[in-house]
Amino acid sequence: MEMPVVNRCEATSCAYNRDRRCHATAITVGDLSHAHCDTFFTTGGPGGDQQTMGRVGACKMFDCRHNVALECQAPGIDIGPVQDEADCMTYAPA
């Protein structure tokens, strides 16, 4: 199985975000109750690898229609800022 790509990330304050692209090797989505990017954090310097395009490594949102055995099956996802967090905008309750 190929991990879904993070198509776009609007959480521009994230250490892995450069030019609205995620450069974390893999992100984790959710915490059983909220579809946020669990990998999101801010720091003084850039994170990740500029040559790497972020992908979804795991998803804890059992009730998402894209989730199969804690793996995201969407072709790609979008991340957007919601208050002080970065949420998976592709999350869709089953």
MODELLER restraints for C-alpha pairs under 7 A, 6 or more apart:
rsr = mdl.restraints
at = mdl.atoms
rsr.add(forms.Gaussian(group=physical.xy_distance, feature=features.Distance(at['CA:3:A'], at['CA:55:A']), mean=5.81, stdev=0.5))
rsr.add(forms.Gaussian(group=physical.xy_distance, feature=features.Distance(at['CA:3:A'], at['CA:56:A']), mean=5.69, stdev=0.5))
rsr.add(forms.Gaussian(group=physical.xy_distance, feature=features.Distance(at['CA:3:A'], at['CA:57:A']), mean=6.30, stdev=0.5))
rsr.add(forms.Gaussian(group=physical.xy_distance, feature=features.Distance(at['CA:4:A'], at['CA:55:A']), mean=5.40, stdev=0.5))
rsr.add(forms.Gaussian(group=physical.xy_distance, feature=features.Distance(at['CA:4:A'], at['CA:56:A']), mean=5.44, stdev=0.5))
rsr.add(forms.Gaussian(group=physical.xy_distance, feature=features.Distance(at['CA:4:A'], at['CA:72:A']), mean=6.83, stdev=0.5))
rsr.add(forms.Gaussian(group=physical.xy_distance, feature=features.Distance(at['CA:4:A'], at['CA:73:A']), mean=6.94, stdev=0.5))
rsr.add(forms.Gaussian(group=physical.xy_distance, feature=features.Distance(at['CA:4:A'], at['CA:74:A']), mean=6.31, stdev=0.5))
rsr.add(forms.Gaussian(group=physical.xy_distance, feature=features.Distance(at['CA:4:A'], at['CA:75:A']), mean=5.39, stdev=0.5))
rsr.add(forms.Gaussian(group=physical.xy_distance, feature=features.Distance(at['CA:4:A'], at['CA:76:A']), mean=4.75, stdev=0.5))
rsr.add(forms.Gaussian(group=physical.xy_distance, feature=features.Distance(at['CA:5:A'], at['CA:54:A']), mean=5.93, stdev=0.5))
rsr.add(forms.Gaussian(group=physical.xy_distance, feature=features.Distance(at['CA:5:A'], at['CA:55:A']), mean=4.20, stdev=0.5))
rsr.add(forms.Gaussian(group=physical.xy_distance, feature=features.Distance(at['CA:5:A'], at['CA:56:A']), mean=6.33, stdev=0.5))
rsr.add(forms.Gaussian(group=physical.xy_distance, feature=features.Distance(at['CA:5:A'], at['CA:76:A']), mean=4.72, stdev=0.5))
rsr.add(forms.Gaussian(group=physical.xy_distance, feature=features.Distance(at['CA:5:A'], at['CA:77:A']), mean=6.46, stdev=0.5))
rsr.add(forms.Gaussian(group=physical.xy_distance, feature=features.Distance(at['CA:6:A'], at['CA:22:A']), mean=6.53, stdev=0.5))
rsr.add(forms.Gaussian(group=physical.xy_distance, feature=features.Distance(at['CA:6:A'], at['CA:54:A']), mean=5.32, stdev=0.5))
rsr.add(forms.Gaussian(group=physical.xy_distance, feature=features.Distance(at['CA:6:A'], at['CA:55:A']), mean=5.24, stdev=0.5))
rsr.add(forms.Gaussian(group=physical.xy_distance, feature=features.Distance(at['CA:6:A'], at['CA:56:A']), mean=6.85, stdev=0.5))
rsr.add(forms.Gaussian(group=physical.xy_distance, feature=features.Distance(at['CA:6:A'], at['CA:76:A']), mean=5.71, stdev=0.5))
rsr.add(forms.Gaussian(group=physical.xy_distance, feature=features.Distance(at['CA:6:A'], at['CA:77:A']), mean=4.99, stdev=0.5))
rsr.add(forms.Gaussian(group=physical.xy_distance, feature=features.Distance(at['CA:6:A'], at['CA:78:A']), mean=5.87, stdev=0.5))
rsr.add(forms.Gaussian(group=physical.xy_distance, feature=features.Distance(at['CA:7:A'], at['CA:76:A']), mean=5.88, stdev=0.5))
rsr.add(forms.Gaussian(group=physical.xy_distance, feature=features.Distance(at['CA:7:A'], at['CA:77:A']), mean=5.66, stdev=0.5))
rsr.add(forms.Gaussian(group=physical.xy_distance, feature=features.Distance(at['CA:7:A'], at['CA:78:A']), mean=5.56, stdev=0.5))
rsr.add(forms.Gaussian(group=physical.xy_distance, feature=features.Distance(at['CA:8:A'], at['CA:20:A']), mean=5.89, stdev=0.5))
rsr.add(forms.Gaussian(group=physical.xy_distance, feature=features.Distance(at['CA:8:A'], at['CA:21:A']), mean=5.55, stdev=0.5))
rsr.add(forms.Gaussian(group=physical.xy_distance, feature=features.Distance(at['CA:8:A'], at['CA:78:A']), mean=5.00, stdev=0.5))
rsr.add(forms.Gaussian(group=physical.xy_distance, feature=features.Distance(at['CA:8:A'], at['CA:79:A']), mean=6.27, stdev=0.5))
rsr.add(forms.Gaussian(group=physical.xy_distance, feature=features.Distance(at['CA:9:A'], at['CA:20:A']), mean=4.95, stdev=0.5))
rsr.add(forms.Gaussian(group=physical.xy_distance, feature=features.Distance(at['CA:9:A'], at['CA:21:A']), mean=5.56, stdev=0.5))
rsr.add(forms.Gaussian(group=physical.xy_distance, feature=features.Distance(at['CA:9:A'], at['CA:22:A']), mean=6.17, stdev=0.5))
rsr.add(forms.Gaussian(group=physical.xy_distance, feature=features.Distance(at['CA:9:A'], at['CA:78:A']), mean=5.89, stdev=0.5))
rsr.add(forms.Gaussian(group=physical.xy_distance, feature=features.Distance(at['CA:9:A'], at['CA:79:A']), mean=4.53, stdev=0.5))
rsr.add(forms.Gaussian(group=physical.xy_distance, feature=features.Distance(at['CA:9:A'], at['CA:80:A']), mean=5.92, stdev=0.5))
rsr.add(forms.Gaussian(group=physical.xy_distance, feature=features.Distance(at['CA:10:A'], at['CA:20:A']), mean=5.56, stdev=0.5))
rsr.add(forms.Gaussian(group=physical.xy_distance, feature=features.Distance(at['CA:10:A'], at['CA:79:A']), mean=6.02, stdev=0.5))
rsr.add(forms.Gaussian(group=physical.xy_distance, feature=features.Distance(at['CA:10:A'], at['CA:80:A']), mean=4.70, stdev=0.5))
rsr.add(forms.Gaussian(group=physical.xy_distance, feature=features.Distance(at['CA:10:A'], at['CA:81:A']), mean=6.13, stdev=0.5))
rsr.add(forms.Gaussian(group=physical.xy_distance, feature=features.Distance(at['CA:11:A'], at['CA:79:A']), mean=6.89, stdev=0.5))
rsr.add(forms.Gaussian(group=physical.xy_distance, feature=features.Distance(at['CA:11:A'], at['CA:80:A']), mean=5.63, stdev=0.5))
rsr.add(forms.Gaussian(group=physical.xy_distance, feature=features.Distance(at['CA:11:A'], at['CA:81:A']), mean=5.12, stdev=0.5))
rsr.add(forms.Gaussian(group=physical.xy_distance, feature=features.Distance(at['CA:11:A'], at['CA:86:A']), mean=5.76, stdev=0.5))
rsr.add(forms.Gaussian(group=physical.xy_distance, feature=features.Distance(at['CA:12:A'], at['CA:20:A']), mean=6.24, stdev=0.5))
rsr.add(forms.Gaussian(group=physical.xy_distance, feature=features.Distance(at['CA:13:A'], at['CA:42:A']), mean=6.03, stdev=0.5))
rsr.add(forms.Gaussian(group=physical.xy_distance, feature=features.Distance(at['CA:14:A'], at['CA:40:A']), mean=5.71, stdev=0.5))
rsr.add(forms.Gaussian(group=physical.xy_distance, feature=features.Distance(at['CA:14:A'], at['CA:41:A']), mean=5.23, stdev=0.5))
rsr.add(forms.Gaussian(group=physical.xy_distance, feature=features.Distance(at['CA:14:A'], at['CA:42:A']), mean=4.87, stdev=0.5))
rsr.add(forms.Gaussian(group=physical.xy_distance, feature=features.Distance(at['CA:15:A'], at['CA:41:A']), mean=6.11, stdev=0.5))
rsr.add(forms.Gaussian(group=physical.xy_distance, feature=features.Distance(at['CA:15:A'], at['CA:42:A']), mean=5.14, stdev=0.5))
rsr.add(forms.Gaussian(group=physical.xy_distance, feature=features.Distance(at['CA:15:A'], at['CA:43:A']), mean=5.80, stdev=0.5))
rsr.add(forms.Gaussian(group=physical.xy_distance, feature=features.Distance(at['CA:15:A'], at['CA:45:A']), mean=6.63, stdev=0.5))
rsr.add(forms.Gaussian(group=physical.xy_distance, feature=features.Distance(at['CA:15:A'], at['CA:46:A']), mean=5.01, stdev=0.5))
rsr.add(forms.Gaussian(group=physical.xy_distance, feature=features.Distance(at['CA:15:A'], at['CA:47:A']), mean=5.05, stdev=0.5))
rsr.add(forms.Gaussian(group=physical.xy_distance, feature=features.Distance(at['CA:16:A'], at['CA:22:A']), mean=5.54, stdev=0.5))
rsr.add(forms.Gaussian(group=physical.xy_distance, feature=features.Distance(at['CA:16:A'], at['CA:23:A']), mean=5.12, stdev=0.5))
rsr.add(forms.Gaussian(group=physical.xy_distance, feature=features.Distance(at['CA:16:A'], at['CA:24:A']), mean=5.64, stdev=0.5))
rsr.add(forms.Gaussian(group=physical.xy_distance, feature=features.Distance(at['CA:16:A'], at['CA:46:A']), mean=6.27, stdev=0.5))
rsr.add(forms.Gaussian(group=physical.xy_distance, feature=features.Distance(at['CA:16:A'], at['CA:47:A']), mean=4.75, stdev=0.5))
rsr.add(forms.Gaussian(group=physical.xy_distance, feature=features.Distance(at['CA:16:A'], at['CA:48:A']), mean=5.48, stdev=0.5))
rsr.add(forms.Gaussian(group=physical.xy_distance, feature=features.Distance(at['CA:17:A'], at['CA:23:A']), mean=6.27, stdev=0.5))
rsr.add(forms.Gaussian(group=physical.xy_distance, feature=features.Distance(at['CA:22:A'], at['CA:53:A']), mean=6.04, stdev=0.5))
rsr.add(forms.Gaussian(group=physical.xy_distance, feature=features.Distance(at['CA:22:A'], at['CA:54:A']), mean=4.78, stdev=0.5))
rsr.add(forms.Gaussian(group=physical.xy_distance, feature=features.Distance(at['CA:23:A'], at['CA:48:A']), mean=5.00, stdev=0.5))
rsr.add(forms.Gaussian(group=physical.xy_distance, feature=features.Distance(at['CA:23:A'], at['CA:49:A']), mean=5.59, stdev=0.5))
rsr.add(forms.Gaussian(group=physical.xy_distance, feature=features.Distance(at['CA:23:A'], at['CA:50:A']), mean=5.95, stdev=0.5))
rsr.add(forms.Gaussian(group=physical.xy_distance, feature=features.Distance(at['CA:23:A'], at['CA:52:A']), mean=5.27, stdev=0.5))
rsr.add(forms.Gaussian(group=physical.xy_distance, feature=features.Distance(at['CA:23:A'], at['CA:53:A']), mean=5.13, stdev=0.5))
rsr.add(forms.Gaussian(group=physical.xy_distance, feature=features.Distance(at['CA:23:A'], at['CA:54:A']), mean=4.89, stdev=0.5))
rsr.add(forms.Gaussian(group=physical.xy_distance, feature=features.Distance(at['CA:24:A'], at['CA:48:A']), mean=4.83, stdev=0.5))
rsr.add(forms.Gaussian(group=physical.xy_distance, feature=features.Distance(at['CA:24:A'], at['CA:49:A']), mean=6.87, stdev=0.5))
rsr.add(forms.Gaussian(group=physical.xy_distance, feature=features.Distance(at['CA:24:A'], at['CA:52:A']), mean=6.94, stdev=0.5))
rsr.add(forms.Gaussian(group=physical.xy_distance, feature=features.Distance(at['CA:24:A'], at['CA:54:A']), mean=4.89, stdev=0.5))
rsr.add(forms.Gaussian(group=physical.xy_distance, feature=features.Distance(at['CA:25:A'], at['CA:48:A']), mean=6.98, stdev=0.5))
rsr.add(forms.Gaussian(group=physical.xy_distance, feature=features.Distance(at['CA:25:A'], at['CA:52:A']), mean=6.26, stdev=0.5))
rsr.add(forms.Gaussian(group=physical.xy_distance, feature=features.Distance(at['CA:25:A'], at['CA:53:A']), mean=6.86, stdev=0.5))
rsr.add(forms.Gaussian(group=physical.xy_distance, feature=features.Distance(at['CA:25:A'], at['CA:54:A']), mean=5.22, stdev=0.5))
rsr.add(forms.Gaussian(group=physical.xy_distance, feature=features.Distance(at['CA:25:A'], at['CA:55:A']), mean=6.29, stdev=0.5))
rsr.add(forms.Gaussian(group=physical.xy_distance, feature=features.Distance(at['CA:26:A'], at['CA:54:A']), mean=5.66, stdev=0.5))
rsr.add(forms.Gaussian(group=physical.xy_distance, feature=features.Distance(at['CA:26:A'], at['CA:55:A']), mean=4.73, stdev=0.5))
rsr.add(forms.Gaussian(group=physical.xy_distance, feature=features.Distance(at['CA:26:A'], at['CA:56:A']), mean=5.28, stdev=0.5))
rsr.add(forms.Gaussian(group=physical.xy_distance, feature=features.Distance(at['CA:26:A'], at['CA:57:A']), mean=4.82, stdev=0.5))
rsr.add(forms.Gaussian(group=physical.xy_distance, feature=features.Distance(at['CA:27:A'], at['CA:37:A']), mean=6.87, stdev=0.5))
rsr.add(forms.Gaussian(group=physical.xy_distance, feature=features.Distance(at['CA:27:A'], at['CA:39:A']), mean=5.43, stdev=0.5))
rsr.add(forms.Gaussian(group=physical.xy_distance, feature=features.Distance(at['CA:27:A'], at['CA:55:A']), mean=6.18, stdev=0.5))
rsr.add(forms.Gaussian(group=physical.xy_distance, feature=features.Distance(at['CA:27:A'], at['CA:56:A']), mean=4.95, stdev=0.5))
rsr.add(forms.Gaussian(group=physical.xy_distance, feature=features.Distance(at['CA:27:A'], at['CA:57:A']), mean=5.37, stdev=0.5))
rsr.add(forms.Gaussian(group=physical.xy_distance, feature=features.Distance(at['CA:27:A'], at['CA:58:A']), mean=6.89, stdev=0.5))
rsr.add(forms.Gaussian(group=physical.xy_distance, feature=features.Distance(at['CA:28:A'], at['CA:37:A']), mean=6.07, stdev=0.5))
rsr.add(forms.Gaussian(group=physical.xy_distance, feature=features.Distance(at['CA:28:A'], at['CA:38:A']), mean=5.32, stdev=0.5))
rsr.add(forms.Gaussian(group=physical.xy_distance, feature=features.Distance(at['CA:28:A'], at['CA:39:A']), mean=5.91, stdev=0.5))
rsr.add(forms.Gaussian(group=physical.xy_distance, feature=features.Distance(at['CA:28:A'], at['CA:56:A']), mean=6.17, stdev=0.5))
rsr.add(forms.Gaussian(group=physical.xy_distance, feature=features.Distance(at['CA:28:A'], at['CA:57:A']), mean=5.72, stdev=0.5))
rsr.add(forms.Gaussian(group=physical.xy_distance, feature=features.Distance(at['CA:28:A'], at['CA:58:A']), mean=4.81, stdev=0.5))
rsr.add(forms.Gaussian(group=physical.xy_distance, feature=features.Distance(at['CA:28:A'], at['CA:59:A']), mean=5.71, stdev=0.5))
rsr.add(forms.Gaussian(group=physical.xy_distance, feature=features.Distance(at['CA:29:A'], at['CA:35:A']), mean=5.95, stdev=0.5))
rsr.add(forms.Gaussian(group=physical.xy_distance, feature=features.Distance(at['CA:29:A'], at['CA:36:A']), mean=5.55, stdev=0.5))
rsr.add(forms.Gaussian(group=physical.xy_distance, feature=features.Distance(at['CA:29:A'], at['CA:37:A']), mean=4.64, stdev=0.5))
rsr.add(forms.Gaussian(group=physical.xy_distance, feature=features.Distance(at['CA:29:A'], at['CA:38:A']), mean=5.41, stdev=0.5))
rsr.add(forms.Gaussian(group=physical.xy_distance, feature=features.Distance(at['CA:29:A'], at['CA:58:A']), mean=6.33, stdev=0.5))
rsr.add(forms.Gaussian(group=physical.xy_distance, feature=features.Distance(at['CA:29:A'], at['CA:59:A']), mean=4.63, stdev=0.5))
rsr.add(forms.Gaussian(group=physical.xy_distance, feature=features.Distance(at['CA:29:A'], at['CA:60:A']), mean=6.14, stdev=0.5))
rsr.add(forms.Gaussian(group=physical.xy_distance, feature=features.Distance(at['CA:30:A'], at['CA:36:A']), mean=4.96, stdev=0.5))
rsr.add(forms.Gaussian(group=physical.xy_distance, feature=features.Distance(at['CA:30:A'], at['CA:37:A']), mean=6.29, stdev=0.5))
rsr.add(forms.Gaussian(group=physical.xy_distance, feature=features.Distance(at['CA:30:A'], at['CA:38:A']), mean=6.12, stdev=0.5))
rsr.add(forms.Gaussian(group=physical.xy_distance, feature=features.Distance(at['CA:30:A'], at['CA:59:A']), mean=6.04, stdev=0.5))
rsr.add(forms.Gaussian(group=physical.xy_distance, feature=features.Distance(at['CA:30:A'], at['CA:60:A']), mean=5.00, stdev=0.5))
rsr.add(forms.Gaussian(group=physical.xy_distance, feature=features.Distance(at['CA:30:A'], at['CA:61:A']), mean=5.63, stdev=0.5))
rsr.add(forms.Gaussian(group=physical.xy_distance, feature=features.Distance(at['CA:31:A'], at['CA:60:A']), mean=5.72, stdev=0.5))
rsr.add(forms.Gaussian(group=physical.xy_distance, feature=features.Distance(at['CA:32:A'], at['CA:60:A']), mean=5.45, stdev=0.5))
rsr.add(forms.Gaussian(group=physical.xy_distance, feature=features.Distance(at['CA:32:A'], at['CA:61:A']), mean=5.40, stdev=0.5))
rsr.add(forms.Gaussian(group=physical.xy_distance, feature=features.Distance(at['CA:35:A'], at['CA:61:A']), mean=6.47, stdev=0.5))
rsr.add(forms.Gaussian(group=physical.xy_distance, feature=features.Distance(at['CA:35:A'], at['CA:87:A']), mean=5.76, stdev=0.5))
rsr.add(forms.Gaussian(group=physical.xy_distance, feature=features.Distance(at['CA:35:A'], at['CA:88:A']), mean=5.61, stdev=0.5))
rsr.add(forms.Gaussian(group=physical.xy_distance, feature=features.Distance(at['CA:35:A'], at['CA:91:A']), mean=6.58, stdev=0.5))
rsr.add(forms.Gaussian(group=physical.xy_distance, feature=features.Distance(at['CA:36:A'], at['CA:85:A']), mean=6.77, stdev=0.5))
rsr.add(forms.Gaussian(group=physical.xy_distance, feature=features.Distance(at['CA:36:A'], at['CA:86:A']), mean=5.51, stdev=0.5))
rsr.add(forms.Gaussian(group=physical.xy_distance, feature=features.Distance(at['CA:36:A'], at['CA:87:A']), mean=3.88, stdev=0.5))
rsr.add(forms.Gaussian(group=physical.xy_distance, feature=features.Distance(at['CA:36:A'], at['CA:88:A']), mean=5.49, stdev=0.5))
rsr.add(forms.Gaussian(group=physical.xy_distance, feature=features.Distance(at['CA:37:A'], at['CA:86:A']), mean=5.49, stdev=0.5))
rsr.add(forms.Gaussian(group=physical.xy_distance, feature=features.Distance(at['CA:37:A'], at['CA:87:A']), mean=5.57, stdev=0.5))
rsr.add(forms.Gaussian(group=physical.xy_distance, feature=features.Distance(at['CA:37:A'], at['CA:88:A']), mean=6.32, stdev=0.5))
rsr.add(forms.Gaussian(group=physical.xy_distance, feature=features.Distance(at['CA:40:A'], at['CA:86:A']), mean=6.59, stdev=0.5))
rsr.add(forms.Gaussian(group=physical.xy_distance, feature=features.Distance(at['CA:56:A'], at['CA:72:A']), mean=6.88, stdev=0.5))
rsr.add(forms.Gaussian(group=physical.xy_distance, feature=features.Distance(at['CA:58:A'], at['CA:70:A']), mean=6.07, stdev=0.5))
rsr.add(forms.Gaussian(group=physical.xy_distance, feature=features.Distance(at['CA:58:A'], at['CA:71:A']), mean=5.33, stdev=0.5))
rsr.add(forms.Gaussian(group=physical.xy_distance, feature=features.Distance(at['CA:58:A'], at['CA:72:A']), mean=6.71, stdev=0.5))
rsr.add(forms.Gaussian(group=physical.xy_distance, feature=features.Distance(at['CA:59:A'], at['CA:67:A']), mean=6.88, stdev=0.5))
rsr.add(forms.Gaussian(group=physical.xy_distance, feature=features.Distance(at['CA:59:A'], at['CA:70:A']), mean=5.11, stdev=0.5))
rsr.add(forms.Gaussian(group=physical.xy_distance, feature=features.Distance(at['CA:59:A'], at['CA:71:A']), mean=5.57, stdev=0.5))
rsr.add(forms.Gaussian(group=physical.xy_distance, feature=features.Distance(at['CA:59:A'], at['CA:72:A']), mean=5.96, stdev=0.5))
rsr.add(forms.Gaussian(group=physical.xy_distance, feature=features.Distance(at['CA:60:A'], at['CA:70:A']), mean=5.69, stdev=0.5))
rsr.add(forms.Gaussian(group=physical.xy_distance, feature=features.Distance(at['CA:61:A'], at['CA:67:A']), mean=6.86, stdev=0.5))
rsr.add(forms.Gaussian(group=physical.xy_distance, feature=features.Distance(at['CA:62:A'], at['CA:70:A']), mean=6.75, stdev=0.5))
rsr.add(forms.Gaussian(group=physical.xy_distance, feature=features.Distance(at['CA:63:A'], at['CA:93:A']), mean=5.42, stdev=0.5))
rsr.add(forms.Gaussian(group=physical.xy_distance, feature=features.Distance(at['CA:63:A'], at['CA:94:A']), mean=5.63, stdev=0.5))
rsr.add(forms.Gaussian(group=physical.xy_distance, feature=features.Distance(at['CA:64:A'], at['CA:91:A']), mean=5.98, stdev=0.5))
rsr.add(forms.Gaussian(group=physical.xy_distance, feature=features.Distance(at['CA:64:A'], at['CA:92:A']), mean=5.13, stdev=0.5))
rsr.add(forms.Gaussian(group=physical.xy_distance, feature=features.Distance(at['CA:64:A'], at['CA:93:A']), mean=4.44, stdev=0.5))
rsr.add(forms.Gaussian(group=physical.xy_distance, feature=features.Distance(at['CA:64:A'], at['CA:94:A']), mean=5.30, stdev=0.5))
rsr.add(forms.Gaussian(group=physical.xy_distance, feature=features.Distance(at['CA:65:A'], at['CA:92:A']), mean=5.85, stdev=0.5))
rsr.add(forms.Gaussian(group=physical.xy_distance, feature=features.Distance(at['CA:65:A'], at['CA:93:A']), mean=5.82, stdev=0.5))
rsr.add(forms.Gaussian(group=physical.xy_distance, feature=features.Distance(at['CA:65:A'], at['CA:94:A']), mean=4.49, stdev=0.5))
rsr.add(forms.Gaussian(group=physical.xy_distance, feature=features.Distance(at['CA:66:A'], at['CA:72:A']), mean=5.50, stdev=0.5))
rsr.add(forms.Gaussian(group=physical.xy_distance, feature=features.Distance(at['CA:66:A'], at['CA:73:A']), mean=4.98, stdev=0.5))
rsr.add(forms.Gaussian(group=physical.xy_distance, feature=features.Distance(at['CA:66:A'], at['CA:74:A']), mean=5.41, stdev=0.5))
rsr.add(forms.Gaussian(group=physical.xy_distance, feature=features.Distance(at['CA:67:A'], at['CA:73:A']), mean=6.03, stdev=0.5))
rsr.add(forms.Gaussian(group=physical.xy_distance, feature=features.Distance(at['CA:77:A'], at['CA:88:A']), mean=6.93, stdev=0.5))
rsr.add(forms.Gaussian(group=physical.xy_distance, feature=features.Distance(at['CA:77:A'], at['CA:90:A']), mean=5.39, stdev=0.5))
rsr.add(forms.Gaussian(group=physical.xy_distance, feature=features.Distance(at['CA:78:A'], at['CA:88:A']), mean=6.03, stdev=0.5))
rsr.add(forms.Gaussian(group=physical.xy_distance, feature=features.Distance(at['CA:78:A'], at['CA:89:A']), mean=5.40, stdev=0.5))
rsr.add(forms.Gaussian(group=physical.xy_distance, feature=features.Distance(at['CA:78:A'], at['CA:90:A']), mean=5.95, stdev=0.5))
rsr.add(forms.Gaussian(group=physical.xy_distance, feature=features.Distance(at['CA:79:A'], at['CA:86:A']), mean=6.21, stdev=0.5))
rsr.add(forms.Gaussian(group=physical.xy_distance, feature=features.Distance(at['CA:79:A'], at['CA:87:A']), mean=5.46, stdev=0.5))
rsr.add(forms.Gaussian(group=physical.xy_distance, feature=features.Distance(at['CA:79:A'], at['CA:88:A']), mean=4.67, stdev=0.5))
rsr.add(forms.Gaussian(group=physical.xy_distance, feature=features.Distance(at['CA:79:A'], at['CA:89:A']), mean=5.47, stdev=0.5))
rsr.add(forms.Gaussian(group=physical.xy_distance, feature=features.Distance(at['CA:80:A'], at['CA:86:A']), mean=5.41, stdev=0.5))
rsr.add(forms.Gaussian(group=physical.xy_distance, feature=features.Distance(at['CA:80:A'], at['CA:87:A']), mean=5.37, stdev=0.5))
rsr.add(forms.Gaussian(group=physical.xy_distance, feature=features.Distance(at['CA:80:A'], at['CA:88:A']), mean=6.56, stdev=0.5))
rsr.add(forms.Gaussian(group=physical.xy_distance, feature=features.Distance(at['CA:80:A'], at['CA:89:A']), mean=6.18, stdev=0.5))
rsr.add(forms.Gaussian(group=physical.xy_distance, feature=features.Distance(at['CA:81:A'], at['CA:87:A']), mean=6.08, stdev=0.5))
